[in-house]
Amino acid sequence: MKTPKFLLPIATAGVLALTLSACGGGGGGGTTAGGDAEQGLDSRGPITYVQGKDNSNVVRPLIEKWNAAHPDEKVTFKEQTDQADQQHDDLVQNFQAKNANYDVVSVDVVWTAEFAAKGWLQPLKDKMALDTSAMLKPTVESASYKGTLYAAPQNSDGGILYYRKDLVPTAPKTWDEMMSMCSIAKENNIGCFAGQYAKYEGLTVNTSEAINSAGGSVLNAEGKPSLNTPEAKAGLETLTKAYADGSIPKEAITFQEEQGRQAFQNGKLLFHRNWPYVYNLAKTEGSSKVKDVLGMTALVGADGPGASTLGGHSAGMSVYSKNKATALDFLKFLTSEETQKFYATQGSLAPVLGALYDDKELVAKLPYLPVLKTSIENAVPRPVTPFYPAVTKAIQENAYAAIKGEKTVEAALSDMQASIESASAGQ
């Protein structure tokens, strides 16, 4: 997905161009990393922090602050590109090489399972345990694999439903209620609703949200696909039916984040699903036609708030780090209340500490926080699997065909199920 400049700049990047080979590369497997995980637990000294491009200039000030307080345990910042696939491949290559200089790394929520399954991330338990009691539960779950925490939740993200307050005084609370308001859009000669439906990572996000919001799931608790269900069918049908009857305008099949944002800001949509970064742009860009009528609410589901797809990043500690005691303290620094407030105010990055969403000072500066908290509390991670690149490809291809009417919903879900089963079997 597009990397927004103004809000959550790395959280929504996703894994647009990951390949299965990148996911399945050898080296550093769970069997070889067992001994590495026991090394360096008490060692202190300089470490390196690896993250994608620091567009909002939040990393450098934080590291300067850390280094001033820890002259013997300084952190060096290695800045990657702003492309998620290149960030991922860089981490894979250095993990495979057992590079001890990649001590703490920024991990997209969809990479956690892959990296943990390969034995590349230090389990954050026992001596390396991290207190997560104050964190929003979905952020902790996204940083865990098979019940073990493998990374420190660092920033989060959730979907938001934007709407025109001048045309819809009261926000809809369910999908059916929103669809019933499409007559208002028709009366005003604009489109009713759009998310992201081009064949890319954003479609995985939107499809997962539709299925989860209807009570279904892409994968069950055991990590197996569970798409041949009435709930999954009902979820995907919300998109296919809305596209077929024009509630989702036909041009939306080409929408990624920015195309949808621009359509909404240009006054061409009544409702729009996107990430919180849209708020700043819709309120401040001179060309925005909705700056004075911008409404925000939680995504809608069958009976209430919908299940947003969880975005965000965590900070993982490499099993190959030589100074893990320092690395653990740095993780605690990144998740501290002071640092989390700095992320929010200076970088517009959604905090992982629940109490900050009710902080009056923060809400005054960032009025979308209460809505975002509801979104994140109801959020569901994208499918947690070491085979994520193949899984997201299966979702995108089949959901796209179903929305365009090239496959029935039943056939699309059946093909999606088969492709995921094949990928999970290593085929």
SVG drawing of the C-alpha trace seen along z (x, -y; Angstrom):
<svg xmlns="http://www.w3.org/2000/svg" viewBox="-32 -26 63 56">
<polyline fill="none" stroke="black" stroke-width="0.4" points="0.0,0.0 1.0,-3.6 3.3,-5.0 1.5,-8.1 3.7,-11.0 1.7,-12.7 0.3,-9.9 1.5,-6.5 4.1,-6.6 5.3,-3.0 2.3,-1.4 0.3,-1.0 3.1,0.0 2.1,3.7 4.0,6.2 3.0,5.0 5.7,6.7 6.9,9.5 7.6,12.8 7.2,16.3 10.9,16.9 11.7,13.9 9.4,15.5 10.9,18.9 14.6,18.1 16.7,20.4 19.1,19.8 18.5,19.1 15.7,21.6 14.2,22.4 16.5,25.3 19.7,23.3 18.5,20.3 17.9,22.1 21.4,21.7 21.6,18.1 18.5,17.2 20.5,18.1 23.5,15.9 24.2,12.4 21.3,12.1 23.3,10.2 25.6,8.3 25.6,4.6 27.1,2.3 26.5,0.4 23.6,1.6 22.1,0.8 18.4,0.0 17.1,0.7 14.0,-0.9 12.5,-2.2 12.9,-5.8 12.3,-8.3 10.0,-10.5 8.6,-12.3 12.0,-12.7 11.0,-10.9 13.8,-8.3 16.8,-10.6 15.6,-12.8 14.7,-9.6 18.1,-8.1 19.9,-11.3 18.0,-11.3 18.9,-7.7 22.5,-8.2 22.8,-11.2 21.6,-9.0 23.5,-5.9 27.0,-7.0 28.4,-3.4 25.4,-1.8 24.8,-4.1 22.4,-3.2 23.3,-3.7 20.4,-4.2 20.5,-2.2 17.9,-3.8 16.3,-1.6 14.4,-2.7 10.7,-3.7 9.6,-0.6 8.2,2.2 9.4,5.0 12.9,3.7 12.9,3.3 11.7,7.0 14.3,8.3 17.1,6.4 16.1,7.9 15.8,11.4 19.3,11.2 20.9,10.0 19.1,12.5 20.2,15.3 23.8,14.0 23.4,14.0 24.4,10.3 25.0,9.4 24.8,5.7 21.1,5.8 20.3,5.7 16.8,4.2 14.7,4.1 11.4,2.6 9.0,5.4 5.7,4.9 2.9,6.7 2.6,9.1 6.2,10.2 6.2,11.3 5.1,14.9 7.6,15.4 10.5,14.1 9.5,15.9 9.0,19.2 12.4,19.0 14.0,18.4 15.3,14.9 13.6,13.0 14.5,13.2 11.5,14.5 10.5,11.8 9.9,14.1 11.6,15.2 14.7,13.0 13.8,11.0 10.1,10.5 8.4,7.2 5.5,5.8 2.5,5.4 -0.3,4.9 -0.9,1.3 -0.9,2.0 -3.9,2.4 -4.5,6.2 -4.5,6.4 -1.1,4.7 0.3,7.4 -1.4,10.2 0.2,8.8 3.6,9.0 3.1,12.6 3.5,16.0 2.0,19.2 1.4,17.5 4.9,16.0 5.7,12.4 8.5,11.9 8.5,8.1 7.6,4.9 4.5,3.2 5.8,-0.1 3.0,-1.9 -0.4,-0.8 -3.0,-1.7 -6.6,-1.0 -9.1,-1.7 -11.4,-4.7 -14.8,-5.4 -14.8,-9.0 -18.1,-10.6 -19.7,-13.9 -21.3,-15.5 -23.2,-18.0 -25.0,-15.2 -25.1,-12.6 -25.6,-14.3 -25.5,-11.0 -22.9,-8.4 -24.1,-4.9 -23.5,-2.2 -23.9,0.9 -23.2,1.8 -26.8,2.0 -27.5,-1.4 -24.6,-2.8 -25.9,-1.2 -29.4,-2.6 -27.8,-6.1 -26.6,-5.6 -29.8,-7.2 -28.3,-10.5 -25.3,-10.0 -27.4,-9.4 -29.5,-12.5 -26.2,-14.5 -24.8,-12.8 -21.8,-11.4 -20.5,-7.9 -21.6,-6.3 -18.8,-4.3 -15.3,-3.1 -12.3,-1.5 -9.2,0.0 -10.1,2.6 -7.2,2.6 -5.4,5.9 -2.7,5.2 -2.2,5.4 -5.0,3.0 -7.5,5.5 -6.3,8.1 -7.0,5.5 -10.5,4.6 -11.5,8.2 -10.2,9.3 -12.2,6.5 -15.4,7.5 -15.0,11.2 -14.1,10.5 -16.8,7.9 -19.4,10.5 -18.1,12.9 -15.9,15.0 -12.1,15.3 -9.5,16.0 -7.6,18.4 -8.9,20.2 -7.2,20.3 -5.0,23.2 -3.8,21.1 -5.8,23.1 -8.0,21.4 -11.7,21.2 -13.2,19.6 -15.9,22.0 -18.3,20.7 -21.6,18.8 -19.9,15.9 -17.0,15.6 -19.6,15.7 -21.7,13.0 -18.6,10.8 -17.4,11.0 -20.9,10.5 -21.1,7.1 -18.5,5.9 -19.6,7.8 -23.3,6.7 -22.3,3.1 -20.1,3.1 -22.8,4.8 -25.5,2.3 -23.3,-0.8 -23.1,-1.6 -19.4,-1.1 -18.7,-3.1 -17.1,-1.2 -13.9,-3.3 -13.2,-2.1 -11.9,1.2 -8.8,-0.8 -8.5,-2.5 -5.5,-2.3 -5.3,-4.6 -4.5,-7.8 -7.0,-7.4 -9.8,-6.9 -8.6,-9.8 -8.5,-12.1 -12.0,-11.1 -13.3,-11.7 -11.5,-15.0 -12.8,-16.2 -16.4,-15.6 -17.0,-12.6 -17.8,-10.1 -20.2,-10.1 -18.3,-7.5 -14.7,-6.4 -12.7,-3.7 -9.0,-4.6 -6.3,-5.0 -6.0,-7.9 -3.4,-9.8 -6.3,-11.1 -7.5,-13.3 -4.6,-15.8 -4.7,-16.0 -8.5,-16.3 -8.4,-19.1 -5.4,-21.1 -5.0,-20.7 -6.3,-23.8 -8.1,-21.8 -10.1,-19.7 -13.8,-20.2 -14.5,-18.3 -12.3,-20.1 -15.2,-21.8 -17.6,-18.8 -15.3,-15.9 -16.8,-13.2 -15.0,-10.2 -16.4,-7.1 -15.4,-3.4 -15.8,-1.0 -19.2,0.6 -20.0,4.3 -23.1,6.4 -24.3,5.4 -22.0,2.6 -18.4,1.6 -16.6,3.5 -13.4,5.4 -10.6,3.2 -7.5,4.7 -4.7,4.0 -1.7,2.1 1.5,1.0 5.0,2.0 6.8,3.6 10.5,3.6 12.0,7.0 15.3,8.1 17.6,10.3 18.6,13.6 22.1,12.8 22.5,9.6 25.5,9.6 24.1,7.0 20.6,8.2 20.4,6.6 20.9,3.2 18.5,4.2 15.8,5.0 16.2,1.7 15.9,0.0 12.6,1.9 11.3,0.6 12.4,-2.9 10.5,-2.7 7.3,-1.6 7.5,-4.0 4.7,-6.5 7.0,-9.5 8.3,-7.9 4.7,-6.9 3.5,-10.5 6.4,-11.7 5.5,-9.3 1.9,-10.6 2.6,-14.3 5.7,-14.5 5.1,-11.7 1.4,-11.2 2.0,-7.6 -0.8,-5.8 0.4,-4.8 0.1,-1.2 -0.7,-2.3 -4.4,-2.4 -4.5,-5.2 -3.0,-7.7 -6.2,-7.6 -8.1,-9.2 -5.4,-11.7 -7.1,-15.1 -4.0,-16.9 -3.3,-14.4 -7.0,-14.3 -7.0,-18.1 -4.1,-17.8 -5.2,-14.7 -9.1,-14.6 -9.3,-11.3 -7.8,-9.3 -11.0,-8.2 -12.3,-6.9 -9.0,-5.3 -9.0,-3.5 -12.4,-2.0 -10.9,-0.9 -7.8,0.7 -9.7,2.3 -12.0,4.1 -9.1,4.7 -8.0,8.1 -4.4,8.7 -4.0,9.8 -3.7,13.6 -0.9,14.7 1.2,17.2 4.8,17.8 3.4,18.1 1.9,14.6 3.0,13.5 1.3,16.5 -1.8,16.0 -2.2,12.4 -1.8,13.2 -4.6,15.8 -6.9,13.3 -6.2,10.5 -6.7,12.5 -9.9,14.2 -11.5,11.2 -10.8,9.1 -12.4,11.6 -15.5,11.9 -16.0,8.1 -15.7,7.7 -18.2,10.5 -15.8,12.8 -16.2,15.5 -19.1,16.3 -18.5,15.6 -18.6,19.3 -16.0,20.1 -13.8,17.3 -13.7,18.4 -13.2,22.0 -10.3,21.1 -8.9,18.9 -9.1,21.7 -7.4,24.2 -4.6,21.7 -3.9,21.0 -3.9,24.7 -1.4,25.3 0.9,22.5 0.7,23.7 1.7,27.1 4.8,25.6 3.7,26.3"/>
</svg>
